[in-house]
Amino acid sequence: MRRAEARPTLDLSPLTIRKTMRYPTYFMAFVLLAIAGALQAQPVDTDIVVRAKARDGKFIGSSVGGALIRIKDADSGRVLAEGVTEGGTGNTDLIMKTPRTRYGSITENAASFKATLAIEKPTFLTIEVLAPYIKKQARILSQTQTWLVPGKPIAGDGLTVEVPGMIVDILSPGTHLYTPLKQAPYKITANVVMMCGCIVTPGGLWDGNAMEVAAIVDKDGRHYKTIPLLMQTAMNTFRAQLTPDSPGNYHITVYAYDPKTGNTGVDQTSFVVTD
């Protein structure tokens, strides 16, 4: 939090005033300095609320580890406040199904980060959002900028920053698994959710059947094949089988892509097939 720096004080004692009155020019300068000192701005605590919202999804909150919010002075780059959004993902019907109206709020029960900045003058801010913060392979940096004026809070719904993408976690095969060729075929299983953690199901609000999920398989550093993963009855789960024709080092990149929104997520793993 920004704090005011100490300033020299002006001597307004009766003796000093009487001395300066003997010299009109000095006295006028003294009066102007006194007025300027009285008018110098003092820091004012001013609130700002920031939220992170998944594209085509809900708000990013505690259920996926939150979004890291970093508020900077845009000119100097100095960090004025930072923290993680806390709270729920919000009201599904309000966010995803209700037509929007001007000034209509969609932040009921939605996670947020609130900071109080002590500022002396209008300050230009850069707001950085890293989300979802605990999922490094899915983490996206989104940002915006705004002015903040002393005593003029950006509160209520505050600022909402959109975060595109999807969270993809490869569940199998495990990283650096050693497995004999005779145990093929191997299952490729991935968990896919929205950036807010909202679930993906067959035919659901976030329809897994409408998403493209596939595994790009490389063998010994060269492209081997691309295999579509199919939505399973279990929520968030996509699966396919890989049947290698020979031993080698296999690298798998699973991507999820929604053609309607452009949301895309990726995860990677590698394993070894032996004789």
N, C-alpha and C positions, 0 to 999 in steps of 0.2 A: 504494500500500500504506500502510495506516495505521501511524503510528509513535507511540510513547509520548512525551508532552511532558515536558520537564525539570521536576523538582520540587525545592523547597528541601530541603537535608539537615539532619538533626537532630544537634546537638552532643552526642556521647556520651563526651566526654573525661572522665578521672577527676576533674579539677578541677571540672567542671560538676556531675558526680554528687555530689561531697562537699558542694558549696554547696547543692544542692537538698535534701539529706538533713537539713539543719538546720531545714527547714520542712516538716513532714509533709504538709500539704495540697499544697504545690508539688511535693513529691517524688512523691506519688501521681499528680498530673496529668502529671508528667514521664514516669512509668512507662507510663501509658495512652497518651500520645503516642508513646512508643517502640514499644509493641506495635502501635498502629495503623499506624505507618510501616512496620513489618516485614510487616504483613499486606496492605499495599496491592498491588492486582493489577498484574501486569506483562503486557505484550502477549504473546500466545501465537500462534505461526504455526499457522493452521488452514486446511486445504484444502477447496475446494469444486469439484465437477465439474458442468458444465452441458452438456446436449445439446439440439439442436433436431431434431424429427422431423416430417416432413410427414404431414398427415392422410391416412390410407389409403395411406401410402407409407413410405419409408425415412428414414434420417437425412440431414441437410443438411450436406454437407461440402465438401471442396476442389473437387470437380468442378463445382459451381455457384457457386463463390466463397465458400462458407461462410456462416455466420450470425454476425452481430455480436452478441456477448453483452456486456451492460452491467450490472454489479452495483453497486447503490446502497444507501447507508444509507437505509432507508425513512423515517425521521423527518426527516432533514435534506435528503435528495435528493443528498447528496454522492456522487460516483462513487468507489467503492473499487477497482474493477478493470474492465477491458474488453479485449476481444480477439475474434478470429474463430475459429470452430470449424475444426479441421483434421483431415483423415483421410477415410476412405471412407464409403460410404453404409450399410455393414453387410451382414449375411448375408441374402440375399433369402428363402431357405427358412425360416430361423429367424424372421424378422420377419413374413412374409406368409403362410406356409403351416403353421407348427407351432402347435398349440394351446398357449395360455399356461398356465403353472403358477405358483403363488404363489412368490415369490422367484426365479422363473426369469429369467435374464438374456437380453436380446435385443441387447445392445450390442457383440457381437463385431465387431471391425474397424470400429466406428462412430466417426465424427468427434466431437470434444469440445473444450471449452475448460476449462482448469484454472487456478484462481487460488489463491494463498495469501494469506490476510488476517491481518494482525497485529491481533488484537482482545483487549481487556482484560475484556470482559463480554459476556453474551449480546446479540447484535445482530440486529435485525429488518431483513431485506434485501428489496429489490425486485429481481427478475431480469428484465431486458428482453431480448427476442430480436427482432432485425430480420433477416428472411430472405425470400428469398435476397438477400444484401447487395448484390451487384453488379447486380441486375436491378430498377431503380427502379420500373418500371411494375407489377412483380409483388410488390414488397416488402411484407411484412406485419409489424406489431408485435404480438407476443404477450408476455405477461408472467405472472409468478407471484410469490409472496412466501414467505419462510421465515425461521425463526430459525436463527442459527448461534451455537453455544456454543463458547467457547475450548477447544481441544484435542479437540473432538468433530467430526471431519471428515464432510462429505457427499461421500463418495468412491465408488469402484467404479462402479456404474451412475450414481450421482449423481442430479441432477435432470434430467428430460426434459420439455421444453416443446413442446407440439403447435403446428404452424403450418398453418392451413388455406389452401386456394387452389390455383391452377395457374399456370404460367408460359406466357404467350401472347406470341409475337413475330410481328408481321405482316411477311412477307418481300416481298410485292408487293401493290399498287403501292407504289413508293418515296415517301417523304415529299416533298411539293411537286413531284411529277412533272408536267411539262407535256406533254400528248399530244393529238394531233388526234382528233376524233370518228370520222374514217374508220378509225382503227386499232382501234376497238371490235370485238369484246368484249375486256374486260380481265380478266386473271386476278387473283383475290384468293387469296393463298396465306398460310397461317399455320402456324407451328410451335408445337405444344402439348406440354408435358411436365409431369410432376408437380413439386411444389416441391423435391423432392430431386434432380430431374433424371432421374428414372426414365422410361423410354421408353414411349410410347403407340403401340400397334400394333393392326391389325384382329384382334379375337378374342384378344388377348394378356392377360397378367396385369393390365395397365391397358388396358382394351378401348376403343379409339377409337370403335368402332361403337356403344357404349352411351353415349357422351357426346354432348351437344348443343353443336354449334359453329356459330355463325352470324355474319353481318356485317350490322350495322345501318348503312344508308347514308343520309346526309343530303345534300341538294343545296341550296346557297345558304341554309343555315341551317334548312331544313325537312326533315322526314322524307320520304325518297324510297321506300325499300323495305327489306325484311329478306330476306336470302338465306342459306339453309342452306349450310354448307360440308361436303363429304363427305370421309371418311377415305380417304387414298390408300394404295397398297401400300408406299410409302416411309414408314418409321417417323416418327411425330410430325407428319406432314404432312396438312393439310386444305386443300381447294381448292374454288372456285366461280368462275363467270364473271359479270361485270357488263357489261350492255349499256345504256349511257345513251342517252336519246332526244334529248338536246340538250346544248350546252356548259354549263359552270358549274363552281363550286367544290364538290368532293365530299369529304365527311368520312366516314371508315369507322371504326366501332367493332366489333372482333371480340371475341366472348366465347366462352368454353368453360365448360360447366356439366355436372357429373356429378350426376344426380338421386338416386343412391344415397347419396352422401356430402355433398352440398351444396357440394363444392369448386367454386370459381368463379375464373376469371382473365379479364383484359381487356387489350387493347392497342388503340391508335388510330393512325390516319394520315390524311393528306389529300392530294389531288392535284387538278390542274386539267385539265379537258377544254376544248380550244379548237375553233374552227370548222375 
